[in-house]
Amino acid sequence: MLGSDLAVACQQRGLAAAVFDLPQCDITNHKHLTEALGGQDIVVNCAAYTNVEKAESEYELAKKANADAVAALGELVKRAGIWVLHISTDFVFDGKNKKPYLETDKPNPVNAYGRSKLLGERFLADTGCSHCIVRVEWTYGTHGNNFIKKLVERAKTGQPLKVVDDQIGSPTATAEAAKALCQLILKRPKGLFHFASAGYVNRFEMARFIFNKLNMSVDLTSCKTGDYLCAAERPLNSRFDCSKIKVLLDEPIEPWQGPLEHFLRQL
């Protein structure tokens, strides 16, 4: 999802990007990884195991893609002298913080997916390679599946919908994240950064915004995260403080409403 939009954003910026994806390139396959790095100046790793629910029973698979492969990538780029930009997630936090999360806040993932992604961050840093890690949250885009697409499809069935109102974050279009990543690629900073659209909203209010913009009549009610029986626990607070990355960006970060409305017009 993010990788596809990043490839487009790079092209628009005049950056020549070679795209590698499954099944031709599997990040957990050392031979594939080595071949993909040949002749590259920089690497952006958007590859990940992202099934939050299944990760609880498939942790080794999640760890293989989200941590072990990232460690292997770090070793390879270190030897080659290549700068790498790695994508991580808000799920490294437990969501119990009362304020937006800073990069300096202590991670404490509450599910297997989050643990595997945090391990990947640490493995990459431990290799000593030249790297930048960007955590993103609540992403959606035209490629792949996401919360918004699932919500709209369920609404089309005419069945009543319940959406949680105690999870809060920033809906972030992958197209917006891609534009920010392009600017980082040009500047090649090192360290850890948070990126998300400006402003915050809970899932229920986000759903209401979506259906209003689509002029859909939906029997929508709010509920709590605890009302759902899920394999994986979710952080309730996914808010990011993006002050650190803002210094590196050429333009202000857009509020979440604009990009989401644009995305809805494309559906």
N, C-alpha and C positions, 0 to 999 in steps of 0.2 A: 504494500500500500504506500508507505513512505518512500521506498526505493524507486517506485515508478514515477512518483511526482518529482522526486529529486533529479532523476534523469532528464525530465522535461525542463526543470528549472535550470539545470546545468547547460543544456542546449541553448536556452534562451539567453544565457549569460555568455555564450561563446566558449564554454568549457567543454572540451572533448571528454566524454565519459564512456567508458566501456562498462556495460551492464552484465552481471553474472547472476544467474538465478537457477533454481531447481527446474528440471532434474539435471541439467548439464553441469551445474556447479553446486555442490553440496558442501557447505562450510565445515561439516564434520568429517569430510574426506580430505585427508592431508594432501593427496596428490592433486585433487581439484583446487585446493587452496593455493598450493605452490604454483600451479600453472596460471591461475588467475592473477597472481601478483606480478608475473613476469612483465617487465617494461613499464610498470605503473609508477607515477610520481607520488600519488597519495591514495589512500584507501578509505572508503566510507562503508562501515559495516551496519547494514540495516537488517541483516538476517537474524532470525530468532524463532524459538519455539514460543508461541503466544497463546496457546489454549490454557487459560487460567484454571479451568475446572479439571481438565484431564491431567494437568501437571501434578495434581495431588496423588494420582495413582501411577503416573509416568515420570516421576522425578528424574530418573536416570536419563531419560530421553531429553528432558528439558535441560538438565545440567550439561549434557553432551553438546547441545547446540548453543546454549546461553553462557556457558562458562568454559568448558574444556576446549571447545573450538576457538573461543576468544583468546585463551591462553596461547594456543598454537599460532593464531594470527599474530599476537603480540611478539612472539619469538621470531617469526618470519620477517615482520616489518622492521624489527630492531636490527636484524642482520643486514637487511637491505637498505637501511637508513631512510625508511618511508614513514611519513606522518600518517597516523590513522585517526579517523573520527568514528567513534563508536556510539550507538544509540542505546539508551537505557530507559528507565521507566519510573513513574511515581510509586510503583508497587514495592520499591525498596523501603518505603516508610510504612509504619503501622497505622497512620492516619489519626493518631491521638493528640497530635499537636494542636494547640488552639490558634496558632498563627500560620500564615503561609510558610512553607518549608524553604529554608535556605540550603545552599550547597554544604554548609558547615554543620547542619543538623545531623544527628546520629541516625543512621538507617536502622530499621528494625522490622524486616518484612514479616507479614502475618500469614503468608501462603507460600507454597512450593515454587510457584512461578517467580515471585519476588525474591526468594532466596537464591534461585538460580541466576537471576539477573544481577543481583548484588555480588555474587561470587564472580561473575564475569567481569564486573568493574574492577574488582580487587585483583583478579588474575592478570588482567591487562596491565594494571599499574605495576604489579610485581615484576613484570618482564623488563621494566625500565625503558620501554620503547617511547618514542615521541608520540604522544597521544592527546586527544581531547574527547571527553565523554559528555554527551548531551542527554539529559533526561527529558522525556516528553510525557504528556498525559492526555487521556480522553481523546485520542486521535481518531479521525474519520477521513475518508476520501473516496474517490470514485472507484478505486481498485480495491478488491478484497471486501470482506464483510466487516461490519462495525455496528455499534449500538443503534445508530440512527436508522440504518437500513433495516435492521431487525425490527425496530419499533414500528416503522412505517408498514412493513409487510404484515405484522401482526394486527395493526389497526385496520388494514384492508379486509380482514376476515370478518369484521363487524363485532367481534367479541369484546367485552369490557376489558380495559387495561388497568393494571396497577403498576405504578412506578415509584421507586423509593425516593423519599424526600430528605433523607439524612446522609446521603453521599454528596459531597460538594467538590467542585473542581472547575476546570476551564476547558470547554469543548474546543479542540484545536484541530483545524484543518491541516491535513498533511501537505497541502499546497503551500500553506503559510509557513509550516515548519521547514519545508524544502527551501523556500526563499531565504530563511534565516541561515540554514546550513550552507547555502551557497556563499554567503558572506563570510562564514567561518572558514570555508575552504580557501577563499582568497587570502585570508589573514593568518590561517594556521596557528591559532592560539593553543596553549596547552592548559590542561586542567579540567575541572568539572563545572558544568553549566546546567541551569534549568531553563527550559523554554516551554511556554504555553501562551495561548491567546490571553489578552488582557481581560480582567474581570472574572467573576466567579458566579456559579449558579448551581443549584442542586438538580438532581436527575429529573425530578418531577416537573420543576419549572422549565427545564430544558425541553421536556416532552411537550409541555403546553405551548411553548414558543414554536416548536416544530409544527404542531397540528394547526396552530393559528395561521402560520405562514402558508401552509398547504391548503388552508380552508377545508380541513377535514373535521367532520363531526364525530367525535370519539367519546365513548363513555370512559372517562379517565379519572382515576382516583389515586390518592397518595397512600403509601404504606411505608413501613420501616424495613431496613435491610434484614433485621432479625425475623421478619415474617416469611422470608424465603429459606428453604432448606437447600443449601449449596455445599458442595465439597470444599470449596475454597473460600476463606474469609476475605472480605474486601476492606481496604482502608476507607474510613468515612471522610477524612479530610485529605484531599489530593491537591490542595491549593499550593502553587509555587510562587515564591518570590523571584522574579526574573530580573532583578536590578543588575546582577553581575553581567548577564549576556547583553542587556540593553546598551551598555557602553560600547560594544563591538558592532552593533547593528547601525546601518545607515539611516533607517527609518524607524519611527515608533512602532511598537507591537500593536496590531489592530485589536479592538475589542472583539469578543467571540461572536457577537450577534451578526456582524457584517459577512464574514466568511461562511457562517452557517447558512444564512439566508441565500447567499450565492450558490452554495452546494445544493440546497433544497430546490432551487430553480432548475438545476441540472438533472434532478431525479426524474 
